[in-house]
């Protein structure tokens, strides 16, 4: 049978069907295109061996003048700083009680303790650290009480419960002798309120926890009752970060990793600091700290469209005066600021209906605001990324590029992504860059993934090619300060999350990574006749050890008929040709690897194939 070379069109095209994707690629997972050829993506290994609490949705890296590298990581439960491989808890404190304000009450045989603290202001899952407590006279001794606890339930404005544990985390149940209250020296240090790992779409009945307010009443969604998103930026050697809808915090690297971050209002010389913000960043050239969606000056009320900035090179002075550059401007369209991204020349601001430019122009106006587009927005606060001077972002209508003007990017998988997106959790969508491969990646929650990020779509901007796949990631940080990209896991309902070094090896943290690519119709003839295939001459480049790939020919006789496996063959580094025998009107090729220890890149394929009869 004569050999026929088939050149597959690069990129994944899912805008039609397998039948219409003639000699192209229709589906893939963990595949990228490089110089038009598909290859398995790089693997990943854990950075931290000690898991952190919550799902991390914000990663940021910076370095000190002594070249010490730091990573800030914000989860829905905690905020961490990495120096090296393990996370250090620097979560700010919300309040600290006076000695004796906190008392305990135990119930025999139960680990549940009732903690009384008038007007504690805590919510379920918040963290509190006790010190100075005395024994309750039985199993619940001082060593059991004096450490960090996560609140189990809030029973009233003046009481909540915790589950007693020892220093190793083992549960401790009360004995009949535990009739004390912890003494008069107990101090409770409350960390800032935790957030959710799911998005709540709107205010109204049911938006807050049961019993949180009057039955039937609507209410706004506070920082403790919403998906926790952090924004971060460095202020010199230090870190500034913001919990969306909450306060702005400052971590001083000179104080060491054992010290917590503090609210910027606690900095020396603090004046009119924002008490609430949707996002914070530090402008690169002029060194203003900028808060988006901040409270108005002199008021605690948040204005979702207000942009405020500090005095130049001063993170604590936010009072506008004739002698400083502090100020603020309200964006003139939309109902809220969704997000902002810094570029070389300007800061881009997205509201829910428009895109704006914010440029430093100096005194007396400091910043100039210009509307760029009045008919496009951004699907989530983190759905945009600056890559080599261009900004790529995703809206509910598609994918866009800003390079001085906003323009939509033609996308061969757009309908597949948008129709498969769990729109109720679209605020989790985030954009990332993998500059070593000229890739922009959007991670998103797919329908049926229980609301958590499960899928990705990648765009090779150098070759204008798209790919799709599955991967559960909460945040991504490209190489720069770090040697390579890192990303955090997104394991729902688990506190065992990690940060991974990506593009390392070929495996999923030591386990096999399944990768595949599947073609559309091989397109021999017009589909009127059957296609006979009797052999395949594969062409691969392998890396690693003991490569083993499964090649499958699938086919059907009619376009609306589901393809079934007709023949399968194992390809190794020594395979010259694979003898198979298939016959169908429509045929497509699937290449899959599910073994550990190797990577691969596809070259060309030659098929022994010919047209056969009509029956």
Secondary structure by P-SEA (a helix, b strand, c coil): cbbbbbbcccccccccccccccccccccccccccccbbbbcbbbbbcccccccccccbbbbbcccccbbbbbbbcccbbbbbcccbbbbbcccccccccccbbbbbcccccbbbbbbccccccccbbbbbcccccccccccccccccccccccccccccbbbbbbcccccbbbbcccccccccccbbbbbccbbbbccccccccccccccccccccbbbbbccccccbbbbbbbcccbbbbbcccbbbbbbcccccccbbbbcccccccccccccccccccccccccccccccccccccccccccbbbbccccccccccccccccccccccccccccccccccccbbbbbcccbbbbbbbbcccccbbbbbcccccccccccccccccccccccccccccccccbbbbccccaaaaaaaaccccccccbbbbbccccbbbbbbbbccccccccccccccccccbbbbbbbbbbccccccccccbbbbbbbcccccccccccccccccccccbbbbbccccccccccccbbbbbccccccccccccbbbbbbbbbbbccccccccccbbbbbcccccbbbbbbbccbbbbbbbbccccbbbbbcbbbbbbbbbccc
